[in-house]
C-alpha cells in the first residue's frame, strides 16, 4: 500500500518499502507494522503513530516535526541522527511507551525531553544527547553509551544493568535508586576526583 499525506491507516502492514526522502504530512498510523522498510531521510510532519511497530527498518536521518509517537516499538532498526526533540510530546503523557530493541541510535538527540519509562534494550547509543532530560523509571539495559551526553539528566530509578561506556557525573545528574552493573559502576567515581587503589 502506498503511503500518502492526509490519510489514515489502521492495521496496515507495510513490507519492504523503499521510500527514500519521502515527504508525508498529517497522516495517522494506528496498529500498523513496518517491516524491512527504508525511510532514510524521509520527513513525517504532524503525523501520528499509535501502537505501531517498526522491524528491521532504516529510519536514519528522518525528520519528525510535530509528529506524535505513542506505544511505538522499534526492533533491529537503524535510527541514526534523529532529532527526537522535534516531535510532539504532550505534557499529559509522561510515559509514551517507546521501546527500542537491538537498535542503532547513534548521533540522536533526546535533549530536554520528559520520557519516563523509556526502554532501550541491547542498543548502540553513541554520541546521543540526553542532557536536561527526565528519563526516570526507564530501562536502558545491555546498551553501549560511548560518548553520550548526560548533564542535569533525571535518571532516577533507571536500570542500566549490563550497559557500558557511560560517562555520568554523579554531581550533575540525578541517579538515585538507579541500577548499575558492579564493575561499570566504578566509572561513576571518575567525576569525584578521587584515586582508586587495589
N, C-alpha and C positions, 0 to 999 in steps of 0.2 A: 504494500500500500504506500502511496506517495504521501510525503509529509508536506503540508502546506500551512500557510498562515491563516489565522482566524478560523481554525477548525477545532472540533472536539473529538478526541479519540478515546474510546473506552474498551478495555480488554482486547487491545490490538497487539499482535506480536510483530515487531519489525526485525527482520532477519537479513544479515549480510548486506545491509545498505551502505553504499559508499557515497556520502553526500558532503564532500569537502567544501568548506566555505559556504555552506548552506545558510540562508538568512530567513529565519522564521520569527514571526511576532504574533502575540495574542492567541496562541493555541493552548489547549488543555489536554493533558495526557493523564488518564486515570486508569490504574490497574493494567498498565501496559508493560511489555517486555521488549528490551532492545538486546539483540544477540548478534555478536560479531559485526557490529556496525562501526563505520569510520566517519565520525563527525568532526574531524580535525578542522580547527579554525572556524567552526560554524558560529553563528550568532542566534541565540534564543532570547528574544526580547519580550518581556512581560508574559512569559509562558508559565504554566502551572504543571508541575509533575507531582502527582499524588499517588502514593502506593505503587511506584514503578520500580523496575529492576533493570540494571544495565549489566550485561555479562560479556566479558571479553571484548569490550568496545574501546575504541580510541577516541577520547574526547579532549585531546591535547589542544591547548590554546583556544578553547571555546570561550565565547563571551556570553554572559548571562545577565544582562542589565534588567533589574526589576523582576526577574523570574523567581518563582517560588518552588521550594522543594520540601515535601513533607512525606515521611515514611518512604524514603528512597534508598535503595541499596545498590552498591557498585561492587562487582566481583571480578577480579582479574582484569581491571581496566587501566588504561593509561590516561592520566589526568594531569598532564604537565602544564605548568604555567597558567593555572586558572585563578582569577581574582574572585574568590567567593564573596568578598565584601560587596560586590556589585548586585548580588541577588537581593530579593526582598525577604527579610527575616522578621515577621511580625513579633512585637514585644509580648503578646499574649501566648505565644508558643515558644517557650524557652527550650523545649525538647522537640526538635524537628525530626527525631528518629532517623538521622543519617547514619548509614553503615557502609564502611569501606573494608573489603576483604581482599588481601593479596593484590593491592593496587599500588601504582606508582604515582605519587602526588608531588614530585619534586617541583620546586620554584613556584609553589602556590601561596596564596595569601588568605589567612583567616583573621587578619588584623582587626581587633576591636569587636569581634563577634561574640554574641552570647549563644552558645550551642551546648546546652547541658546534655549529658548522656550521649555524646558523640561516640562513635565506635570505629576505631582503627584496629584491624587485626592483620598482622603479617604484612604491613605496608611499608613502602620506602618513602620517607618524608625528608628528603634532602633539601636544605635551604628553604624551609617552609616558615612563613611569618605567622607566629601565634601570639605576638605581643598584644597586650591590653585586652585579651580575650577572656571570656568566662567559660571554661570547659569543665566545670565541676561535675563530679559523678560520671565522668566519661571513662571509657575503656580504650587504652592505647597499648595493646599487648603485642609482643613479638615484632616491634617496629624498629626501624633504623632512622634516627633523628639527626643524622650528620649535618652540622652547620645550620640547624633550625634555630629560630629566634624565640626565646621566652623572656618577656620583660613585663612586669606588672600583670602577669597572667594568673588567673584563678584556676589552680589545679587541685582544688580541694576534693579529696576522696577519688582522685583519678588513679586507675590501675595501670601502672607502667610495667607490669610483670614481663620479664624476659626482653624488654626493649633496651636498645643500646644507643650509644653515641649522642646522648643528650647533654646539653650544657645549660643547666638550670641554676641560676643564682638563688640560693635559699633565702637571701635577704631581700630580693627584689620580686619574688613571686610567692604566691600563697600555695603552700604544698601540704597543709595539714591533712592528716589521715590518708595521704597518697601512698600507694604501694610501689616499691621498687625491688628488683632482684638484689640480693645481698651484695654481690660483687659490684654491680653497676651503681649502687647507692653511694659507693666511695667517691664517685665523680662529683657528687653534690658538695663534698667538702672542699673542693678546689676554690670555691668562692669565699671561703672563710680565712684565707691567707694563713693556713696552718701547715705544719710539716707532719707527714705520716711516717712513722717508723715501724719496722717489723719487730 
